[in-house]
């Protein structure tokens, strides 16, 4: 049959006109081709979904039965059938509810081993109660399990509703990676244990006995083969075909070994035997009435522990699935949905559960997405509950063990091998430590150790961050006061004795002592330092250890003759330090400390007669000698008078003789910010006057002030008549501007180093 070639000349899209304008027989052929193509795609999706649902359902059922066996064992083994029935009913409910309440609908909720193991100890304690009859024991154990699920559900719902579950976002990446690796290791070990079935393992040597090797070695080989095949080949049929091939491999192996189905069943190689009547008889609404509630309440600490363990497991599993599936979950909705599912499951006597990593990943690998994953998981449990497990009796245990081991090996390969290149050595060490701890001391212990190691690593790395933002001294750093050049000369000469260290980051016990050592090193490098200012404006916070270290720094300064000033400290910390150390000085802001020390230096220089004649004095003398030329005007302004307005244009400059001016930046007219105060003797407005650009700030009188206004237009006109006057005037102004520029350049250099 001849088919029309698709026109992909425009963005790879087939034009509608290519089809409608084609001859009738060609349109028919093309339509038939598309129909065949769509049918093939639909059939492949149906096959893939069906296989995914089938295998997901089988694994879910096996897990549910296994967890029931954990609790109803020993003296409680006589109630195993009824325990399985309640567990299957709970699994049906929790899976179905999860399918419609989770943010990621492809996630599967199911009973979990961790709460089952914890509840097993309580169940054994209940079974040991001699005053309880058999039926009372069963009812009490059942209600203990159910109450734990209810408490777990309520906590999960509250965590999700009040958005507390978002704290899971702060779990470090190495801990999540280690958690997934631990899950893989536990799945692998669990697969081996499932393959051993009823074979009793007492020591590690029992694993290498002939009977044990025949049980787990073929399973591990098939699991490894599944990992290799699924990683080497892509396609929607790869996983289903691999699973069928694995199932066939087990039967082939048993045939080659000459083991009959009867022998397999007799030696525990098959999943069964299960009775034919189903487990529906386990549902008994009167169980709470026959339970011994005082005994149950004695296990309140165990109930709380199991519930909290389930909450932690749920957050870790959900976060781990996010990472493994590269999906974004609403972690709070995941917790709330899991909480609702546990409440309803608990009302049915189900074991506490949460996100099942292995089954969810298996469903995803099999192409089972959305609510179909949870529904499939619930379907097998429901069928077993109603029909019994005879249909599963002839399936080899090793097959299910291989599927579980396959998921474990796949996770181990991903998170222990592939991810190693993405982490530093210490981070990868945490990833390795968690699964080793999990297999030796338990899962919760492993996560706790991982979190502690991650916190220790964080403290170590954060403590290495540079706590000193910048270093400068008062030879270049100035307060908001614009002082006359004579005072600026004094500050330039004596300012090196005042060292300014601006701190940053969060100061805590891991960095406080390092800060002290750095401060001591800086002081040793500058032996003539008399003042030390530590500025905390950029510090986000400081702990108690840092406060004690600040006292030690103050003692160090006393010993070496420096005065310590702390600026921009939180008020509570400042008051506390003043109470502890009376001699310590604090200022609300760095500018306040700089102004205080400037005043001290200038006062000391005045007493010593070290202040000479400056540019302002020379300007004032020059103006007095040439006042007859009319280029100046003496003026007195009251408080609040605008001397210079922002964005105005003029060529006037001013010499402040007395009083005080305030420089204001309106910031777009919404707020007024004081950027400087101008002291007598300062030249004002020369930059805009010479550049002929608009004024960049508003200057008003902060006190009644006397000024000399200098008209640059007249100065420029005077250049022809008296070049000597204008040359000297320009020289003095240029010297003043050059001094300021040099100081600014030096300050920028200090702040960048």
C-alpha positions as CSV (number, residue, x, y, z in Angstrom):
1,X,0.0,0.0,0.0
2,X,1.4,3.3,-1.0
3,X,1.4,6.0,1.7
4,X,1.6,9.7,1.4
5,X,4.9,11.1,2.7
6,X,4.4,13.7,5.5
7,X,5.4,17.2,4.7
8,X,7.7,18.4,7.5
9,X,9.0,21.5,5.8
10,X,7.5,23.9,8.4
11,X,8.6,23.0,11.9
12,X,8.2,19.3,11.3
13,X,4.4,19.6,11.2
14,X,2.1,17.9,8.7
15,X,0.0,20.4,6.9
16,X,-3.8,19.8,6.9
17,X,-3.9,20.8,3.3
18,X,-1.5,18.0,2.4
19,X,-4.2,15.6,3.5
20,X,-7.4,17.4,2.3
21,X,-6.0,18.2,-1.1
22,X,-4.7,14.7,-1.8
23,X,-6.6,12.4,-4.1
24,X,-9.4,10.4,-2.4
25,X,-7.6,7.0,-2.5
26,X,-4.4,8.6,-1.1
27,X,-6.4,10.2,1.7
28,X,-7.9,6.8,2.5
29,X,-4.5,5.2,2.6
30,X,-3.0,7.9,4.8
31,X,-6.0,7.7,7.2
32,X,-5.6,3.9,7.4
33,X,-1.9,4.3,8.2
34,X,-2.7,6.7,11.0
35,X,-5.3,4.4,12.3
36,X,-2.9,1.5,12.4
37,X,-0.3,3.6,14.0
38,X,-2.7,4.9,16.7
39,X,-4.0,1.3,17.3
40,X,-0.4,0.0,17.7
41,X,0.3,2.8,20.2
42,X,-2.9,2.2,22.1
43,X,-2.3,-1.5,22.2
44,X,1.3,-1.0,23.5
45,X,0.0,1.3,26.2
46,X,-2.7,-1.2,27.2
47,X,-0.1,-4.1,27.3
48,X,2.4,-2.0,29.3
49,X,-0.2,-0.8,31.8
50,X,-1.7,-4.2,32.2
51,X,1.7,-5.8,32.9
52,X,2.6,-3.0,35.2
53,X,-0.6,-3.3,37.2
54,X,-0.2,-7.1,37.4
55,X,3.3,-7.1,38.8
56,X,2.7,-4.1,41.0
57,X,-0.3,-5.8,42.5
58,X,1.6,-9.0,43.1
59,X,4.5,-7.3,44.9
60,X,2.1,-5.2,47.0
61,X,0.3,-8.3,48.1
62,X,3.5,-10.1,49.0
63,X,4.7,-7.1,51.1
64,X,1.4,-6.8,52.9
65,X,1.4,-10.5,53.8
66,X,5.1,-10.3,54.9
67,X,4.4,-7.4,57.3
68,X,1.5,-9.1,58.8
69,X,3.7,-12.1,59.5
70,X,6.2,-9.8,61.3
71,X,3.5,-8.9,63.9
72,X,1.5,-12.2,64.2
73,X,4.4,-14.5,64.9
74,X,5.5,-16.7,67.8
75,X,2.6,-17.1,70.2
76,X,0.4,-15.0,67.9
77,X,1.0,-17.2,64.8
78,X,-2.4,-18.9,65.4
79,X,-4.0,-15.6,64.5
80,X,-1.9,-15.1,61.3
81,X,-4.8,-15.7,58.9
82,X,-6.9,-13.1,60.6
83,X,-4.0,-10.7,60.9
84,X,-3.3,-11.1,57.2
85,X,-7.0,-10.3,56.5
86,X,-6.9,-7.1,58.5
87,X,-3.6,-6.1,57.0
88,X,-4.9,-6.7,53.5
89,X,-8.0,-4.7,54.2
90,X,-5.9,-1.9,55.6
91,X,-3.6,-2.1,52.5
92,X,-6.6,-1.8,50.2
93,X,-7.9,1.3,52.0
94,X,-4.5,3.1,52.3
95,X,-3.6,2.4,48.6
96,X,-7.0,3.6,47.3
97,X,-7.0,6.7,49.5
98,X,-3.4,7.6,48.5
99,X,-4.3,7.3,44.8
100,X,-6.7,10.3,45.2
101,X,-5.1,12.4,48.0
102,X,-1.4,12.5,47.1
103,X,0.0,15.4,45.1
104,X,1.9,12.8,43.0
105,X,-0.8,10.4,42.1
106,X,1.7,7.8,40.9
107,X,2.9,7.2,44.4
108,X,1.8,4.1,46.3
109,X,1.0,4.0,50.0
110,X,1.2,0.7,51.8
111,X,2.0,-1.0,55.1
112,X,5.6,-0.5,56.2
113,X,8.1,-2.7,57.9
114,X,9.4,-0.1,60.3
115,X,6.2,0.4,62.3
116,X,5.5,-3.4,61.9
117,X,8.8,-4.2,63.6
118,X,8.1,-1.8,66.4
119,X,4.6,-3.0,66.9
120,X,5.8,-6.6,66.9
121,X,7.5,-6.0,70.3
122,X,4.3,-4.6,71.7
123,X,2.3,-7.5,70.3
124,X,4.7,-10.0,71.9
125,X,4.2,-8.2,75.2
126,X,0.5,-8.4,74.9
127,X,0.7,-12.1,74.1
128,X,2.7,-12.7,77.3
129,X,-0.2,-11.3,79.4
130,X,-1.4,-14.3,81.3
131,X,-4.7,-12.8,82.4
132,X,-5.9,-12.5,78.8
133,X,-7.6,-15.3,76.9
134,X,-6.7,-16.1,73.3
135,X,-9.5,-14.0,71.8
136,X,-8.8,-11.1,74.1
137,X,-5.1,-11.2,73.1
138,X,-5.9,-11.1,69.4
139,X,-8.4,-8.2,69.9
140,X,-5.9,-6.3,72.0
141,X,-3.1,-6.7,69.5
142,X,-5.4,-5.7,66.7
143,X,-6.6,-2.6,68.5
144,X,-3.0,-1.7,69.4
145,X,-2.1,-1.8,65.7
146,X,-5.2,0.1,64.8
147,X,-4.7,2.8,67.4
148,X,-1.1,3.3,66.2
149,X,-2.4,3.8,62.6
150,X,-4.9,6.3,63.9
151,X,-2.3,8.3,65.8
152,X,0.0,8.2,62.8
153,X,-2.7,9.4,60.5
154,X,-3.7,12.3,62.8
155,X,-0.1,13.4,63.2
156,X,0.5,13.2,59.5
157,X,-2.6,15.1,58.7
158,X,-1.7,17.9,61.2
159,X,1.9,18.0,59.8
160,X,0.6,18.4,56.3
161,X,-2.3,20.8,57.1
162,X,0.0,23.2,59.2
163,X,2.8,22.8,56.6
164,X,5.2,21.4,59.1
165,X,6.2,18.7,56.7
166,X,8.0,21.4,54.6
167,X,10.9,20.9,57.1
168,X,11.7,17.8,55.0
169,X,13.1,20.3,52.4
170,X,15.9,21.0,54.8
171,X,17.2,17.4,54.8
172,X,20.7,17.5,53.3
173,X,21.2,15.9,49.9
174,X,23.8,13.4,51.2
175,X,21.3,12.2,53.8
176,X,18.6,11.7,51.1
177,X,21.1,9.9,48.9
178,X,22.2,7.8,51.8
179,X,18.6,7.1,52.7
180,X,17.9,5.8,49.1
181,X,21.1,3.7,49.2
182,X,20.0,2.3,52.6
183,X,16.6,1.6,51.1
184,X,18.3,-0.3,48.3
185,X,20.5,-2.2,50.7
186,X,17.5,-3.2,52.9
187,X,15.5,-4.2,49.8
188,X,18.5,-6.3,48.6
189,X,18.8,-8.0,52.0
190,X,15.1,-8.3,52.3
191,X,15.1,-10.1,48.9
192,X,17.6,-12.6,50.2
193,X,15.6,-13.2,53.3
194,X,12.4,-13.7,51.3
195,X,14.2,-16.1,49.0
196,X,15.2,-18.2,52.1
197,X,11.5,-18.6,53.0
198,X,11.2,-20.9,56.0
199,X,14.9,-21.8,56.0
200,X,16.3,-20.8,59.3
201,X,19.4,-18.6,59.3
202,X,21.2,-18.4,62.6
203,X,24.7,-17.3,61.7
204,X,26.4,-15.8,58.6
205,X,27.8,-19.3,57.8
206,X,24.2,-20.5,57.3
207,X,24.0,-18.3,54.2
208,X,26.6,-20.4,52.4
209,X,25.1,-23.8,53.2
210,X,24.0,-25.9,50.2
211,X,20.3,-25.4,50.8
212,X,20.6,-21.6,51.4
213,X,22.8,-21.2,48.3
214,X,20.2,-22.9,46.1
215,X,17.7,-20.4,47.4
216,X,19.4,-17.1,47.2
217,X,22.2,-17.3,44.7
218,X,20.0,-17.9,41.6
219,X,17.8,-15.1,42.8
220,X,20.7,-12.7,43.1
221,X,22.0,-13.7,39.7
222,X,18.6,-13.1,38.1
223,X,18.3,-9.8,39.9
224,X,21.7,-8.7,38.6
225,X,20.7,-9.7,35.1
226,X,17.5,-7.7,35.4
227,X,19.5,-4.6,36.4
228,X,21.9,-5.0,33.4
229,X,19.2,-5.6,30.9
230,X,17.0,-2.7,32.0
231,X,19.9,-0.3,32.1
232,X,21.3,-1.4,28.7
233,X,18.0,-1.4,26.8
234,X,15.2,1.1,26.7
235,X,11.6,0.7,25.7
236,X,8.2,0.2,27.3
237,X,8.4,-3.6,26.8
238,X,11.8,-4.1,28.4
239,X,10.7,-4.3,32.0
240,X,7.6,-6.6,31.4
241,X,9.6,-8.9,29.2
242,X,12.4,-8.9,31.7
243,X,10.0,-9.9,34.5
244,X,8.5,-12.7,32.5
245,X,12.0,-13.9,31.5
246,X,12.9,-13.9,35.2
247,X,9.8,-15.9,36.1
248,X,10.6,-18.4,33.3
249,X,14.3,-18.6,34.5
250,X,13.2,-19.8,37.9
251,X,11.0,-22.6,36.5
252,X,13.8,-23.5,34.1
253,X,16.3,-23.6,36.9
254,X,14.1,-25.9,38.9
255,X,13.5,-28.2,35.9
256,X,17.2,-28.4,35.2
257,X,17.9,-29.2,38.9
258,X,15.3,-31.9,38.7
259,X,13.1,-30.4,41.5
260,X,9.3,-31.1,41.1
261,X,6.6,-28.6,42.0
262,X,5.7,-30.9,44.9
263,X,9.2,-30.8,46.3
264,X,9.3,-27.1,45.8
265,X,6.1,-26.7,47.8
266,X,7.4,-29.1,50.5
267,X,10.7,-27.3,51.0
268,X,9.1,-23.7,51.0
269,X,10.3,-22.6,47.5
270,X,6.8,-21.5,46.5
271,X,4.8,-18.6,47.7
272,X,2.0,-20.7,49.3
273,X,0.3,-22.6,50.6
274,X,-2.7,-20.3,51.2
275,X,-6.2,-21.6,52.0
276,X,-9.0,-21.2,49.5
277,X,-11.6,-19.5,51.7
278,X,-10.1,-16.0,51.7
279,X,-9.4,-13.8,54.7
280,X,-12.7,-11.9,54.8
281,X,-13.6,-13.6,58.1
282,X,-11.0,-11.5,59.9
283,X,-13.2,-8.5,59.7
284,X,-15.0,-8.3,63.0
285,X,-16.5,-5.0,64.2
286,X,-16.8,-6.3,67.8
287,X,-13.0,-6.5,68.3
288,X,-12.7,-3.1,70.1
289,X,-15.3,-4.4,72.6
290,X,-13.2,-7.5,73.4
291,X,-9.8,-5.6,73.7
292,X,-8.1,-4.9,77.0
293,X,-7.7,-1.1,76.7
294,X,-5.8,-0.6,79.9
295,X,-3.1,-2.9,78.5
296,X,-3.1,-1.0,75.3
297,X,-2.6,2.3,77.0
298,X,0.4,0.9,78.8
299,X,2.0,0.9,75.4
300,X,1.4,4.6,74.8
301,X,5.2,5.4,74.5
302,X,5.5,2.6,71.9
303,X,2.5,4.0,70.0
304,X,4.0,7.5,69.9
305,X,7.4,6.1,68.9
306,X,5.9,4.0,66.1
307,X,3.8,7.0,64.9
308,X,6.7,9.4,64.9
309,X,8.9,6.8,63.2
310,X,6.2,6.5,60.5
311,X,6.1,10.3,60.1
312,X,9.8,10.5,59.7
313,X,9.8,7.5,57.3
314,X,7.0,9.2,55.2
315,X,8.9,12.4,54.8
316,X,12.1,10.6,53.9
317,X,10.4,8.3,51.5
318,X,8.5,11.1,49.8
319,X,11.6,13.2,49.5
320,X,13.6,10.2,48.3
321,X,11.0,9.5,45.6
322,X,11.1,13.1,44.5
323,X,14.8,12.7,44.0
324,X,14.6,9.2,42.4
325,X,11.7,10.1,40.0
326,X,12.9,13.7,39.3
327,X,9.4,14.9,40.3
328,X,8.3,17.9,42.4
329,X,5.9,16.9,45.2
330,X,3.8,19.1,47.5
331,X,5.3,17.5,50.6
332,X,2.6,18.9,52.8
333,X,-0.1,17.4,50.7
334,X,1.8,14.1,50.6
335,X,1.8,14.1,54.4
336,X,-1.9,15.2,54.7
337,X,-3.0,12.5,52.2
338,X,-0.9,9.9,54.0
339,X,-2.5,11.0,57.2
340,X,-6.1,10.6,55.9
341,X,-5.2,7.2,54.5
342,X,-3.7,6.0,57.8
343,X,-6.8,7.2,59.7
344,X,-9.1,5.2,57.5
345,X,-6.8,2.2,57.4
346,X,-6.6,2.3,61.2
347,X,-10.3,2.1,61.4
348,X,-10.0,-1.2,59.5
349,X,-7.2,-2.6,61.7
350,X,-4.4,-1.9,59.2
351,X,-0.7,-1.5,59.9
352,X,0.6,2.1,59.7
353,X,1.9,2.9,56.3
354,X,3.3,5.5,54.0
355,X,5.0,5.9,50.6
356,X,6.5,2.6,49.4
357,X,9.7,3.4,47.5
358,X,10.1,-0.1,45.9
359,X,6.6,-0.5,44.6
360,X,6.4,3.1,43.4
361,X,9.6,2.8,41.5
362,X,8.6,-0.6,40.1
363,X,5.2,0.9,38.9
364,X,7.1,3.8,37.3
365,X,9.5,1.6,35.6
366,X,6.6,-0.5,34.3
367,X,4.9,2.6,32.9
368,X,2.1,2.6,35.4
369,X,1.3,6.3,36.2
370,X,-1.3,8.3,38.0
371,X,-4.0,6.7,40.2
372,X,-3.6,3.4,38.4
373,X,-0.5,2.6,40.5
374,X,-2.4,2.8,43.8
375,X,-5.5,1.1,42.4
376,X,-3.3,-1.8,41.1
377,X,-1.7,-2.1,44.5
378,X,-5.1,-2.3,46.2
379,X,-6.5,-4.7,43.7
380,X,-4.3,-7.7,44.5
381,X,-4.7,-7.2,48.2
382,X,-8.5,-7.0,47.7
383,X,-8.6,-10.1,45.6
384,X,-6.5,-12.0,48.2
385,X,-8.8,-10.7,50.9
386,X,-11.9,-12.0,49.2
387,X,-10.7,-15.0,47.2
388,X,-7.8,-16.3,49.2
389,X,-4.3,-16.9,48.0
390,X,-4.5,-20.3,46.3
391,X,-3.9,-18.6,43.0
392,X,-0.5,-17.5,44.2
393,X,0.5,-20.8,45.7
394,X,2.5,-22.1,42.7
395,X,4.6,-18.9,42.1
396,X,8.2,-19.2,43.3
397,X,9.2,-17.1,46.2
398,X,12.5,-16.5,44.5
399,X,10.8,-14.5,41.7
400,X,9.3,-12.0,44.2
401,X,12.6,-11.9,46.0
402,X,14.4,-11.2,42.7
403,X,12.1,-8.3,42.0
404,X,12.7,-6.8,45.4
405,X,16.5,-7.4,45.1
406,X,16.5,-5.9,41.6
407,X,15.0,-2.7,43.0
408,X,17.6,-2.7,45.8
409,X,20.6,-3.3,43.5
410,X,19.3,-0.6,41.1
411,X,19.1,1.9,43.9
412,X,22.5,1.0,45.2
413,X,24.0,1.3,41.7
414,X,22.4,4.8,41.3
415,X,23.2,6.3,44.6
416,X,26.5,4.6,45.6
417,X,28.1,4.4,42.2
418,X,26.7,6.9,39.7
419,X,26.2,9.8,42.3
420,X,29.8,9.5,43.7
421,X,31.1,11.9,41.0
422,X,28.7,14.6,42.0
423,X,29.8,14.8,45.6
424,X,32.8,15.7,47.6
425,X,34.7,13.1,49.6
426,X,33.1,14.0,52.9
427,X,29.6,14.1,51.4
428,X,30.1,10.7,49.8
429,X,31.4,9.4,53.1
430,X,28.0,10.3,54.7
431,X,26.2,8.5,51.9
432,X,28.3,5.3,52.5
433,X,28.0,5.6,56.3
434,X,24.1,5.6,56.3
435,X,23.5,2.2,54.7
436,X,26.3,0.6,56.7
437,X,24.7,1.9,59.9
438,X,21.2,0.9,58.7
439,X,22.2,-2.7,58.1
440,X,24.1,-2.9,61.4
441,X,22.1,-0.8,63.9
442,X,18.8,-0.1,62.3
443,X,17.2,2.4,59.9
444,X,16.3,5.2,62.3
445,X,19.8,5.1,63.8
446,X,21.3,5.3,60.4
447,X,19.2,8.4,59.5
448,X,20.1,10.0,62.9
449,X,23.8,9.3,62.3
450,X,23.6,10.7,58.8
451,X,21.9,13.9,60.0
452,X,24.4,14.4,62.7
453,X,27.3,13.8,60.3
454,X,25.7,16.3,57.8
455,X,25.3,18.8,60.6
456,X,28.9,18.3,61.7
457,X,30.1,18.8,58.1
458,X,27.9,21.9,57.8
459,X,29.4,23.3,60.9
460,X,32.9,22.5,59.7
461,X,32.3,24.1,56.3
462,X,30.3,27.1,57.6
463,X,33.0,27.7,60.3
464,X,35.5,28.1,57.5
465,X,33.6,30.9,55.8
466,X,35.3,34.3,56.0
467,X,33.7,36.2,58.9
468,X,35.6,39.4,58.1
469,X,33.8,41.3,55.4
470,X,36.3,44.1,55.1
471,X,39.2,45.9,56.9
472,X,39.9,49.6,56.8
473,X,41.1,52.3,59.1
474,X,40.1,55.9,59.8
475,X,42.9,57.4,57.6
476,X,40.4,56.9,54.8
477,X,37.1,56.0,56.5
478,X,35.1,59.0,57.5
479,X,31.9,59.7,59.5
480,X,28.9,61.5,58.0
481,X,30.5,64.8,59.1
482,X,32.2,66.8,56.3
483,X,35.0,68.4,58.2
484,X,37.5,71.1,57.0
485,X,40.6,70.0,55.4
486,X,42.7,70.9,58.4
487,X,40.9,68.4,60.5
488,X,40.9,65.9,57.6
489,X,44.7,66.2,57.6
490,X,44.8,65.3,61.2
491,X,42.6,62.3,60.7
492,X,44.7,61.2,57.7
493,X,47.8,61.2,59.9
494,X,46.3,59.7,63.0
495,X,43.5,57.6,61.5
496,X,45.7,54.5,61.0
497,X,45.6,54.0,64.8
498,X,41.8,53.3,64.5
499,X,41.2,49.9,62.8
500,X,37.7,49.0,61.5
501,X,36.8,45.4,61.0
502,X,33.3,44.8,59.4
503,X,32.0,41.3,60.1
504,X,29.5,39.1,58.2
505,X,27.7,35.8,58.2
506,X,26.3,34.1,61.3
507,X,28.7,34.0,64.2
508,X,28.5,30.8,66.2
509,X,30.7,28.5,68.2
510,X,32.2,27.1,65.0
511,X,33.5,30.5,63.9
512,X,33.8,32.6,67.0
513,X,37.2,31.4,68.1
514,X,38.5,31.6,64.6
515,X,37.3,35.2,64.6
516,X,39.3,35.9,67.8
517,X,42.4,34.4,66.2
518,X,42.0,36.6,63.1
519,X,41.5,39.7,65.2
520,X,44.6,39.0,67.2
521,X,46.6,38.4,64.0
522,X,45.3,41.8,62.6
523,X,46.3,43.6,65.8
524,X,49.8,42.0,65.7
525,X,50.2,43.2,62.1
526,X,49.3,46.8,63.2
527,X,51.2,47.4,66.5
528,X,50.3,51.1,66.6
529,X,46.5,50.5,66.7
530,X,44.8,52.3,69.6
531,X,41.2,51.7,68.6
532,X,39.5,48.6,67.3
533,X,36.0,48.8,65.9
534,X,34.1,45.6,65.3
535,X,31.0,46.3,63.2
536,X,28.1,43.8,63.2
537,X,25.8,45.4,60.7
538,X,26.2,42.5,58.2
539,X,26.1,39.8,60.9
540,X,22.9,37.8,60.7
541,X,23.1,36.6,64.3
542,X,25.4,35.4,67.0
543,X,25.1,32.7,69.6
544,X,26.1,32.5,73.3
545,X,29.5,31.2,72.5
546,X,30.2,34.3,70.4
547,X,29.2,36.6,73.3
548,X,31.8,35.0,75.5
549,X,34.4,35.2,72.8
550,X,33.7,39.0,72.5
551,X,34.5,39.3,76.2
552,X,37.8,37.5,75.5
553,X,38.6,39.8,72.6
554,X,37.9,42.8,74.9
555,X,40.4,41.3,77.4
556,X,42.9,40.8,74.6
557,X,42.6,44.5,73.7
558,X,43.1,45.5,77.3
559,X,46.3,43.6,77.5
560,X,47.7,45.1,74.3
561,X,46.4,48.7,75.0
562,X,43.6,49.0,72.5
563,X,40.1,50.3,73.1
564,X,37.4,48.0,71.7
565,X,34.2,49.5,70.3
566,X,31.4,47.2,69.1
567,X,28.8,48.7,66.7
568,X,25.4,47.6,65.4
569,X,24.9,44.9,68.0
570,X,21.4,43.7,68.7
571,X,20.1,45.7,71.7
572,X,19.8,42.6,73.9
573,X,23.3,41.5,73.2
574,X,24.7,45.0,73.8
575,X,23.0,45.3,77.2
576,X,24.2,41.9,78.2
577,X,27.8,42.6,77.3
578,X,27.7,46.0,79.2
579,X,26.5,44.1,82.3
580,X,29.3,41.6,82.0
581,X,32.1,44.0,81.0
582,X,31.7,47.6,82.3
583,X,34.6,48.9,80.2
584,X,33.2,47.7,76.8
585,X,32.0,50.5,74.5
586,X,29.1,50.1,72.1
587,X,27.5,52.3,69.5
588,X,24.3,51.9,67.5
589,X,26.0,52.3,64.2
590,X,29.5,52.3,62.7
591,X,29.2,56.0,61.7
592,X,28.5,56.9,65.4
593,X,31.7,55.1,66.5
594,X,33.8,56.8,63.7
595,X,32.4,60.2,64.6
596,X,33.2,59.6,68.3
597,X,36.8,58.6,67.6
598,X,37.2,61.5,65.1
599,X,36.2,64.0,67.7
600,X,38.6,62.4,70.2
601,X,41.5,62.6,67.7
602,X,40.7,66.2,66.6
603,X,40.4,67.3,70.3
604,X,43.7,65.7,71.1
605,X,45.4,67.3,68.1
606,X,43.9,70.7,69.0
607,X,45.3,70.4,72.5
608,X,48.7,69.5,71.1
609,X,48.5,72.4,68.6
610,X,48.8,70.1,65.6
611,X,46.1,71.7,63.5
612,X,47.5,74.2,61.0
613,X,46.2,76.3,58.2
614,X,44.1,74.6,55.6
615,X,42.5,75.2,52.2
616,X,39.4,76.9,53.8
617,X,41.6,79.3,55.7
618,X,43.6,80.1,52.5
619,X,40.3,80.5,50.6
620,X,38.9,82.8,53.3
621,X,42.1,84.9,53.2
622,X,42.1,85.1,49.4
623,X,38.4,86.1,49.4
624,X,39.1,88.8,52.0
625,X,41.9,90.3,49.8
626,X,39.9,90.3,46.6
627,X,36.4,90.9,48.0
628,X,36.2,94.2,46.0
629,X,35.8,92.3,42.7
630,X,32.3,91.2,43.8
631,X,32.4,87.5,43.1
632,X,31.4,86.6,46.7
633,X,28.5,87.2,49.0
634,X,28.3,86.7,52.7
635,X,25.0,85.2,53.9
636,X,23.3,84.0,57.0
637,X,20.7,81.3,56.8
638,X,18.3,80.1,59.5
639,X,17.5,76.5,60.4
640,X,15.7,74.6,57.6
641,X,16.7,77.0,54.9
642,X,17.5,75.2,51.6
643,X,21.0,76.2,50.5
644,X,21.2,73.9,47.5
645,X,18.2,72.0,46.0
646,X,18.6,68.6,44.3
647,X,18.5,68.7,40.4
648,X,18.9,72.5,40.4
649,X,21.5,74.1,38.1
650,X,23.9,76.8,39.2
651,X,27.6,77.6,39.4
652,X,27.6,78.8,42.9
653,X,29.9,77.1,45.5
654,X,29.9,77.8,49.2
655,X,32.4,78.1,52.1
656,X,30.8,77.4,55.5
657,X,32.1,79.7,58.1
658,X,30.0,78.7,61.1
659,X,27.0,76.6,61.9
660,X,26.1,73.2,60.4
661,X,24.6,72.0,57.1
662,X,22.8,68.8,56.4
663,X,23.0,66.8,53.1
664,X,19.8,65.0,52.2
665,X,19.0,62.5,49.5
666,X,15.2,62.4,48.9
667,X,15.3,58.9,47.3
668,X,12.7,59.6,44.7
669,X,10.8,61.9,47.0
670,X,9.4,59.1,49.2
671,X,11.9,59.2,52.1
672,X,14.6,61.6,53.1
673,X,17.9,60.1,54.1
674,X,20.7,62.1,55.7
675,X,23.9,61.3,54.0
676,X,26.3,63.8,55.6
677,X,26.6,66.7,57.9
678,X,28.9,69.6,57.0
679,X,31.1,71.3,59.5
680,X,32.6,74.9,59.4
681,X,35.5,75.3,57.1
682,X,34.2,72.9,54.4
683,X,33.7,73.8,50.7
684,X,30.3,72.9,49.4
685,X,28.9,72.3,45.9
686,X,32.2,72.5,44.0
687,X,31.7,69.3,42.0
688,X,28.4,70.3,40.4
689,X,29.6,73.9,40.0
690,X,32.7,73.0,38.0
691,X,31.0,70.1,36.0
692,X,27.9,72.3,35.3
693,X,25.7,69.3,36.1
694,X,22.5,69.2,38.2
695,X,22.9,69.1,41.9
696,X,22.8,65.5,43.2
697,X,21.4,66.2,46.7
698,X,19.6,68.8,48.8
699,X,21.6,70.8,51.4
700,X,19.7,72.6,54.2
701,X,20.8,74.4,57.3
702,X,20.8,72.2,60.3
703,X,21.8,75.2,62.5
704,X,21.9,78.9,61.9
705,X,24.9,79.1,59.6
706,X,27.1,81.8,58.0
707,X,28.4,81.1,54.5
708,X,30.3,82.7,51.7
709,X,28.6,82.2,48.3
710,X,31.1,82.2,45.4
711,X,29.8,82.9,41.9
712,X,31.9,80.8,39.5
713,X,30.6,82.7,36.5
714,X,32.3,85.8,37.9
715,X,35.4,83.8,38.7
716,X,35.7,82.7,35.1
717,X,35.1,86.3,33.9
718,X,37.9,87.4,36.2
719,X,40.5,85.1,34.5
720,X,41.4,87.7,31.9
721,X,41.7,90.6,34.3
722,X,43.3,88.9,37.3
723,X,44.7,85.5,36.3
724,X,46.7,85.4,39.5
725,X,43.6,85.4,41.7
726,X,41.7,82.9,39.6
727,X,44.7,80.6,39.3
728,X,45.2,80.5,43.1
729,X,41.4,80.0,43.6
730,X,41.3,77.0,41.2
731,X,44.4,75.6,42.7
732,X,42.9,75.6,46.2
733,X,39.6,74.1,45.1
734,X,41.5,71.4,43.0
735,X,43.7,70.6,46.0
736,X,40.6,70.1,48.2
737,X,38.9,67.8,45.6
738,X,42.1,65.8,45.0
739,X,42.4,65.1,48.7
740,X,38.9,63.8,48.8
741,X,39.4,61.7,45.7
742,X,42.6,60.2,47.1
743,X,40.8,59.3,50.3
744,X,37.9,57.7,48.5
745,X,40.2,55.7,46.2
746,X,42.1,54.4,49.3
747,X,38.9,53.5,51.0
748,X,37.5,51.5,48.1
749,X,40.8,49.7,47.9
750,X,40.6,48.8,51.6
751,X,37.0,47.6,51.3
752,X,37.8,45.3,48.3
753,X,40.7,43.5,50.0
